[in-house]
Amino acid sequence: MTDLNLVGESYAHSLVSAGKVDKTSPWSFDSADGNALLGKGGDDWDNYSKHHLGLDRSANDKTKARFKYPFAKADKVYRSGLVAAKQRAAQQNDAAVEKAAAALLELIDKPKSASGYDRKAVTFEFKFSGGDTGSFEGYGSVFNNEDAYRDVMLPGAFTKTLADYKSRGKMPKMLLNHGSMGGGLFGSSDPMADLPIGKWTDMSEDSHGLHTKGQLINLDTERGKTIHGAMKEGQLDGLSIGYTATGFTRGAKDNEPRRKIHEVKLWEVSPVTFPANDQAMVSSVKSMAGQITTVRQFEDFLRDVGGFSHFAAKSIAQKGFRAVESESDARLDAFMASLRDAKQATA
């Protein structure tokens, strides 16, 4: 029996939410595709895992036999791949995988909401208060930064919507992975998908972006403990806003952002597993840089904070940044800029 791979399911939802879907191409997945996912070093098992919906716990760890039902390659979901996974899972009586594939197909095929509901995510440092109260703070959105959807959020975009919430004595909801709107770690069909995991206690704009303070709830339950633990360990490390863009300017040229957004209606703010934006990493750089004393720790730092592949992180740590031609100049420049900003902020 093959279990549902929650990491793969969540990654699939993040790709669908980002519009990274091939709806027409036929599906194939051979040994060359698998080797490509493992990277030049042949051992990027985290990347290999997240492209599969199934997990065979009877197989040895870090082997291809452990991962079943591939659905994506080159960081793109294939609709035909999900169809194949759903059909094979049904034949093998792997009900959890079949259900997850069906939910993803439904998400891909359903008409786009007329409300224009959008998501925008950033990686950020969860800064918890003292003790285990579940109180934390961080940025839900960063200004003047083009995200994976080629949108740029401008300063002042949240002014009106935050004033509206304040006048009503309310706050946007705190969901996990956008609840049923985003698929979520627990699956879009889960009856608890839209049950808030906490409450936001404060939101405000500053020069950097949308600053949030929140409080997790139900920490005495298994679900609450799981979410709290994942955040404290840095595995649930993104924050994403669900919103409707009510005021924006469209880019007129290919090299311009798709939209420059100057006003939104904010619906909810979610901790997420796979954030869509690579740029907001300065706070994480600041928190981890001082802990690095070995080459191995530097490799982990480059992979976990910088987002580099296992092979790239190893090569950079040993030979320097320009030793890795496979990484884009944009990623290198963004990461180096974050290092410089962190150094300046702590100077």
KETORKOL-690482 format. One line per field, with one value per residue (C-alpha): z, y, x; residue number from 0. Coordinates in nm, 3 decimals, padded with zeros to 5 digits. Each point is the difference from the previous one (the first is absolute). Example, Ala and Ser with C-alpha at 12.3 -4.5 7.8 and 13.67 -1.06 7.14 Angstrom:
<recs>
zz <- c(00.780 / -00.066)
yy <- c(-00.450 / 00.344)
xx <- c(01.230 / 00.137)
resi <- c(0 / 1)
</recs>
This chain:
<recs>
zz <- c(00.000 / -00.088 / 00.233 / -00.111 / -00.013 / 00.175 / -00.121 / -00.360 / 00.042 / 00.146 / -00.269 / -00.268 / 00.147 / 00.008 / -00.370 / -00.095 / 00.201 / -00.183 / -00.339 / -00.074 / -00.173 / -00.335 / -00.096 / -00.346 / -00.030 / 00.030 / 00.313 / 00.014 / 00.282 / -00.057 / 00.173 / -00.168 / 00.146 / 00.342 / -00.024 / -00.099 / 00.320 / 00.203 / -00.137 / -00.117 / 00.330 / -00.030 / 00.360 / 00.017 / 00.153 / 00.141 / -00.355 / -00.127 / 00.279 / -00.055 / -00.364 / 00.109 / 00.164 / 00.148 / 00.274 / 00.035 / 00.359 / -00.052 / -00.242 / 00.118 / 00.063 / -00.277 / -00.275 / -00.305 / 00.112 / 00.302 / -00.212 / -00.219 / -00.229 / -00.156 / -00.121 / -00.084 / -00.150 / -00.064 / 00.280 / -00.197 / 00.072 / -00.293 / -00.011 / -00.187 / 00.277 / 00.262 / -00.214 / -00.024 / 00.376 / 00.078 / -00.228 / 00.124 / 00.363 / -00.052 / -00.150 / 00.294 / 00.263 / 00.119 / 00.097 / 00.158 / -00.311 / -00.228 / 00.205 / 00.001 / -00.378 / -00.054 / 00.218 / -00.197 / -00.332 / 00.128 / 00.103 / -00.347 / -00.192 / 00.197 / -00.149 / 00.143 / 00.273 / -00.115 / 00.315 / -00.132 / 00.321 / -00.003 / 00.222 / 00.067 / 00.219 / 00.160 / 00.190 / 00.339 / 00.347 / 00.253 / 00.304 / 00.303 / 00.330 / 00.321 / 00.115 / -00.195 / -00.024 / -00.378 / -00.051 / -00.302 / -00.245 / -00.350 / -00.339 / -00.210 / -00.305 / -00.111 / -00.203 / -00.336 / -00.061 / -00.306 / 00.108 / -00.179 / -00.159 / -00.135 / 00.228 / 00.203 / 00.316 / 00.049 / 00.332 / 00.108 / -00.158 / 00.337 / 00.144 / -00.094 / 00.078 / 00.341 / 00.085 / -00.094 / 00.228 / 00.283 / -00.034 / 00.041 / 00.285 / -00.201 / -00.160 / -00.309 / 00.072 / 00.068 / -00.202 / -00.087 / -00.364 / -00.090 / 00.114 / -00.273 / -00.231 / -00.014 / 00.054 / 00.322 / 00.189 / 00.115 / -00.340 / -00.161 / 00.085 / 00.369 / 00.208 / 00.217 / -00.295 / 00.060 / 00.379 / 00.115 / 00.163 / 00.193 / 00.011 / -00.118 / 00.279 / -00.197 / -00.360 / -00.125 / -00.289 / 00.043 / -00.252 / -00.057 / -00.044 / 00.184 / 00.355 / 00.187 / 00.354 / 00.073 / 00.254 / -00.074 / 00.167 / 00.119 / 00.093 / 00.221 / -00.304 / -00.234 / -00.293 / 00.203 / 00.125 / -00.355 / -00.143 / 00.290 / -00.021 / -00.376 / 00.034 / 00.287 / -00.193 / -00.309 / -00.221 / -00.027 / -00.099 / -00.229 / 00.036 / -00.278 / -00.044 / -00.171 / -00.161 / -00.283 / -00.191 / -00.011 / -00.146 / -00.227 / -00.312 / -00.262 / -00.151 / -00.362 / -00.090 / 00.036 / 00.241 / 00.230 / 00.290 / -00.094 / 00.250 / 00.238 / 00.275 / 00.198 / 00.175 / 00.120 / 00.196 / 00.246 / 00.078 / 00.199 / 00.088 / 00.016 / 00.120 / -00.306 / -00.071 / -00.338 / -00.036 / -00.352 / 00.055 / 00.043 / 00.094 / 00.360 / 00.164 / 00.180 / 00.342 / -00.039 / -00.111 / 00.309 / 00.233 / -00.142 / -00.129 / 00.346 / 00.068 / -00.289 / 00.103 / -00.246 / -00.376 / 00.053 / 00.191 / -00.282 / -00.251 / 00.209 / 00.026 / -00.378 / -00.066 / 00.273 / -00.006 / -00.348 / -00.176 / -00.191 / -00.104 / 00.197 / -00.276 / -00.033 / 00.375 / 00.021 / -00.294 / 00.126 / 00.350 / -00.137 / -00.303 / 00.025 / -00.156 / -00.360 / 00.002 / -00.073 / -00.351 / 00.035 / 00.242 / -00.158 / 00.040 / 00.146 / 00.284 / 00.072 / -00.005 / 00.222 / 00.254 / 00.008 / 00.043 / 00.298 / 00.154 / -00.045 / 00.146 / 00.298 / 00.063 / -00.011 / 00.229 / 00.263 / -00.030)
yy <- c(00.000 / 00.347 / 00.295 / 00.352 / 00.210 / 00.322 / 00.189 / -00.089 / 00.084 / 00.342 / 00.073 / -00.093 / 00.246 / 00.273 / -00.055 / 00.003 / 00.319 / 00.159 / -00.099 / -00.233 / -00.262 / -00.178 / -00.090 / -00.148 / -00.187 / -00.380 / -00.141 / -00.204 / -00.055 / -00.210 / -00.052 / 00.310 / 00.213 / -00.147 / 00.062 / 00.361 / 00.050 / -00.142 / 00.269 / -00.017 / -00.151 / -00.275 / 00.038 / 00.279 / -00.227 / 00.291 / 00.124 / -00.352 / -00.063 / 00.310 / -00.095 / -00.322 / -00.054 / -00.343 / -00.123 / -00.370 / -00.028 / -00.362 / 00.112 / 00.130 / 00.372 / 00.203 / -00.251 / 00.044 / -00.296 / 00.199 / 00.261 / -00.078 / 00.179 / 00.282 / 00.292 / 00.281 / 00.078 / 00.319 / 00.157 / -00.033 / -00.213 / -00.210 / -00.053 / -00.325 / -00.104 / 00.047 / -00.197 / -00.285 / 00.014 / -00.005 / -00.299 / -00.204 / 00.080 / -00.124 / -00.324 / -00.047 / 00.092 / 00.292 / 00.201 / 00.298 / 00.059 / -00.041 / 00.253 / 00.252 / -00.028 / 00.044 / 00.313 / 00.148 / -00.072 / 00.169 / 00.302 / 00.018 / -00.047 / 00.220 / 00.346 / 00.288 / 00.180 / 00.308 / 00.175 / 00.007 / -00.160 / 00.007 / -00.124 / 00.159 / -00.167 / 00.076 / -00.200 / 00.157 / -00.059 / -00.101 / 00.198 / -00.159 / 00.178 / -00.147 / -00.336 / -00.232 / 00.227 / -00.023 / 00.376 / 00.100 / 00.284 / 00.053 / 00.157 / -00.121 / 00.204 / 00.192 / 00.320 / 00.076 / -00.361 / -00.201 / -00.339 / -00.333 / 00.124 / 00.310 / 00.228 / 00.287 / 00.120 / 00.376 / 00.191 / 00.106 / -00.304 / -00.115 / 00.341 / -00.012 / -00.365 / 00.019 / 00.312 / -00.186 / -00.294 / 00.240 / 00.184 / -00.332 / -00.120 / -00.302 / -00.155 / -00.216 / -00.374 / -00.213 / -00.324 / -00.269 / -00.001 / 00.210 / -00.273 / -00.140 / 00.287 / -00.119 / -00.373 / 00.006 / -00.244 / -00.192 / -00.015 / 00.219 / -00.247 / -00.011 / 00.124 / 00.201 / 00.169 / 00.333 / -00.015 / 00.280 / -00.118 / 00.324 / 00.365 / 00.315 / 00.253 / 00.285 / 00.099 / 00.318 / 00.137 / 00.122 / 00.090 / -00.371 / -00.149 / -00.143 / -00.074 / -00.255 / -00.130 / -00.315 / -00.265 / -00.372 / -00.168 / -00.353 / -00.076 / -00.284 / -00.193 / -00.220 / 00.233 / 00.304 / -00.169 / -00.108 / 00.350 / 00.165 / -00.250 / 00.037 / 00.377 / -00.013 / -00.242 / 00.222 / -00.251 / 00.199 / 00.309 / 00.212 / 00.252 / 00.069 / 00.244 / -00.079 / 00.313 / 00.163 / 00.270 / 00.295 / 00.252 / -00.073 / 00.102 / -00.261 / -00.016 / 00.108 / -00.176 / -00.355 / 00.108 / 00.183 / -00.158 / -00.153 / 00.232 / 00.277 / -00.030 / 00.314 / -00.115 / -00.338 / -00.154 / -00.234 / -00.320 / -00.218 / -00.049 / -00.355 / -00.170 / -00.208 / -00.290 / 00.116 / 00.378 / 00.139 / 00.283 / -00.046 / 00.355 / 00.071 / -00.186 / 00.272 / -00.076 / -00.369 / 00.090 / 00.218 / -00.274 / -00.282 / 00.160 / 00.034 / -00.372 / -00.120 / -00.140 / -00.289 / -00.056 / -00.247 / 00.262 / 00.246 / -00.256 / -00.043 / 00.378 / 00.046 / -00.275 / 00.084 / 00.381 / 00.076 / -00.261 / -00.150 / -00.366 / -00.253 / -00.015 / 00.379 / 00.053 / -00.251 / 00.155 / 00.356 / -00.087 / -00.161 / 00.216 / 00.325 / 00.131 / 00.019 / -00.370 / -00.081 / 00.094 / -00.173 / 00.262 / 00.313 / 00.334 / 00.133 / -00.254 / 00.058 / 00.376 / -00.012 / -00.223 / 00.209 / 00.312 / -00.164 / -00.079 / 00.361 / 00.132 / -00.234 / 00.109 / 00.366 / -00.062 / -00.167 / 00.234)
xx <- c(00.000 / 00.123 / -00.064 / -00.077 / 00.317 / -00.113 / 00.307 / -00.080 / -00.369 / 00.076 / 00.259 / -00.254 / -00.251 / 00.263 / 00.081 / -00.367 / -00.056 / 00.295 / -00.144 / 00.292 / -00.215 / 00.032 / -00.357 / 00.061 / 00.330 / 00.002 / 00.161 / 00.317 / 00.246 / 00.310 / 00.333 / 00.146 / -00.281 / 00.063 / 00.373 / -00.067 / -00.199 / 00.289 / 00.232 / 00.360 / 00.109 / -00.261 / -00.114 / -00.258 / -00.263 / -00.202 / -00.059 / -00.071 / -00.251 / -00.211 / -00.068 / -00.179 / -00.340 / 00.077 / 00.233 / 00.085 / 00.122 / 00.109 / 00.275 / 00.335 / 00.037 / 00.165 / -00.080 / -00.220 / -00.210 / -00.119 / -00.182 / -00.301 / -00.243 / 00.206 / -00.211 / 00.245 / 00.338 / 00.192 / -00.208 / -00.324 / -00.308 / -00.121 / -00.375 / 00.058 / 00.240 / -00.271 / -00.247 / 00.252 / 00.066 / -00.372 / -00.066 / 00.297 / -00.079 / -00.356 / 00.134 / 00.238 / -00.264 / 00.212 / -00.307 / 00.179 / 00.211 / -00.303 / -00.195 / 00.287 / 00.047 / -00.375 / -00.004 / 00.291 / -00.171 / -00.314 / 00.206 / 00.160 / -00.324 / -00.237 / -00.075 / 00.200 / -00.189 / -00.183 / 00.117 / 00.359 / 00.129 / 00.381 / 00.281 / 00.338 / 00.259 / 00.336 / 00.258 / 00.056 / 00.133 / -00.265 / 00.097 / -00.166 / -00.046 / 00.135 / -00.134 / -00.227 / -00.303 / -00.019 / 00.035 / 00.210 / 00.059 / 00.135 / -00.073 / -00.291 / 00.100 / 00.308 / -00.031 / 00.163 / 00.095 / -00.107 / -00.132 / -00.040 / -00.323 / 00.183 / -00.204 / 00.147 / -00.172 / 00.037 / 00.013 / -00.348 / -00.171 / -00.136 / -00.098 / -00.368 / -00.065 / 00.171 / -00.203 / -00.317 / 00.085 / 00.085 / -00.332 / -00.181 / 00.220 / 00.112 / 00.309 / 00.061 / -00.017 / 00.309 / -00.020 / 00.254 / 00.112 / -00.307 / -00.239 / -00.225 / 00.099 / 00.358 / -00.019 / 00.193 / 00.220 / -00.307 / -00.171 / -00.263 / -00.278 / 00.085 / -00.297 / 00.240 / 00.175 / -00.174 / 00.014 / 00.235 / 00.322 / 00.044 / -00.092 / 00.175 / 00.042 / 00.157 / 00.071 / 00.161 / 00.200 / 00.355 / 00.271 / 00.078 / -00.346 / -00.299 / 00.111 / -00.211 / -00.030 / -00.195 / -00.089 / -00.039 / -00.297 / -00.084 / 00.360 / -00.123 / -00.130 / 00.205 / -00.068 / 00.103 / 00.317 / 00.092 / -00.040 / 00.182 / 00.286 / 00.036 / 00.025 / 00.250 / 00.222 / -00.004 / -00.184 / -00.324 / 00.194 / -00.214 / -00.278 / -00.249 / -00.287 / -00.329 / -00.140 / -00.187 / 00.188 / -00.240 / 00.247 / 00.295 / 00.188 / 00.083 / 00.350 / 00.016 / 00.327 / 00.132 / 00.274 / -00.245 / -00.194 / -00.334 / -00.171 / 00.103 / -00.259 / -00.089 / -00.319 / -00.129 / -00.283 / 00.168 / -00.193 / 00.240 / 00.368 / 00.137 / 00.316 / 00.101 / 00.234 / 00.132 / 00.013 / 00.000 / 00.246 / 00.377 / 00.097 / -00.104 / 00.287 / 00.198 / -00.150 / 00.086 / 00.353 / 00.040 / -00.123 / 00.215 / 00.320 / 00.153 / -00.047 / 00.221 / 00.337 / 00.057 / -00.019 / -00.286 / -00.200 / 00.064 / -00.133 / -00.316 / -00.034 / 00.026 / -00.255 / -00.253 / 00.015 / 00.131 / -00.211 / 00.295 / -00.002 / 00.204 / 00.262 / 00.016 / 00.032 / 00.284 / 00.186 / -00.045 / 00.119 / 00.317 / 00.084 / -00.199 / -00.321 / 00.122 / 00.089 / -00.366 / -00.106 / -00.338 / -00.127 / -00.143 / 00.171 / -00.323 / 00.002 / 00.368 / -00.042 / -00.310 / 00.172 / 00.315 / -00.212 / -00.171 / 00.339 / 00.108 / -00.327 / 00.026 / 00.358 / -00.103 / -00.298 / 00.217 / 00.298)
resi <- c(0 / 1 / 2 / 3 / 4 / 5 / 6 / 7 / 8 / 9 / 10 / 11 / 12 / 13 / 14 / 15 / 16 / 17 / 18 / 19 / 20 / 21 / 22 / 23 / 24 / 25 / 26 / 27 / 28 / 29 / 30 / 31 / 32 / 33 / 34 / 35 / 36 / 37 / 38 / 39 / 40 / 41 / 42 / 43 / 44 / 45 / 46 / 47 / 48 / 49 / 50 / 51 / 52 / 53 / 54 / 55 / 56 / 57 / 58 / 59 / 60 / 61 / 62 / 63 / 64 / 65 / 66 / 67 / 68 / 69 / 70 / 71 / 72 / 73 / 74 / 75 / 76 / 77 / 78 / 79 / 80 / 81 / 82 / 83 / 84 / 85 / 86 / 87 / 88 / 89 / 90 / 91 / 92 / 93 / 94 / 95 / 96 / 97 / 98 / 99 / 100 / 101 / 102 / 103 / 104 / 105 / 106 / 107 / 108 / 109 / 110 / 111 / 112 / 113 / 114 / 115 / 116 / 117 / 118 / 119 / 120 / 121 / 122 / 123 / 124 / 125 / 126 / 127 / 128 / 129 / 130 / 131 / 132 / 133 / 134 / 135 / 136 / 137 / 138 / 139 / 140 / 141 / 142 / 143 / 144 / 145 / 146 / 147 / 148 / 149 / 150 / 151 / 152 / 153 / 154 / 155 / 156 / 157 / 158 / 159 / 160 / 161 / 162 / 163 / 164 / 165 / 166 / 167 / 168 / 169 / 170 / 171 / 172 / 173 / 174 / 175 / 176 / 177 / 178 / 179 / 180 / 181 / 182 / 183 / 184 / 185 / 186 / 187 / 188 / 189 / 190 / 191 / 192 / 193 / 194 / 195 / 196 / 197 / 198 / 199 / 200 / 201 / 202 / 203 / 204 / 205 / 206 / 207 / 208 / 209 / 210 / 211 / 212 / 213 / 214 / 215 / 216 / 217 / 218 / 219 / 220 / 221 / 222 / 223 / 224 / 225 / 226 / 227 / 228 / 229 / 230 / 231 / 232 / 233 / 234 / 235 / 236 / 237 / 238 / 239 / 240 / 241 / 242 / 243 / 244 / 245 / 246 / 247 / 248 / 249 / 250 / 251 / 252 / 253 / 254 / 255 / 256 / 257 / 258 / 259 / 260 / 261 / 262 / 263 / 264 / 265 / 266 / 267 / 268 / 269 / 270 / 271 / 272 / 273 / 274 / 275 / 276 / 277 / 278 / 279 / 280 / 281 / 282 / 283 / 284 / 285 / 286 / 287 / 288 / 289 / 290 / 291 / 292 / 293 / 294 / 295 / 296 / 297 / 298 / 299 / 300 / 301 / 302 / 303 / 304 / 305 / 306 / 307 / 308 / 309 / 310 / 311 / 312 / 313 / 314 / 315 / 316 / 317 / 318 / 319 / 320 / 321 / 322 / 323 / 324 / 325 / 326 / 327 / 328 / 329 / 330 / 331 / 332 / 333 / 334 / 335 / 336 / 337 / 338 / 339 / 340 / 341 / 342 / 343 / 344 / 345 / 346)
</recs>
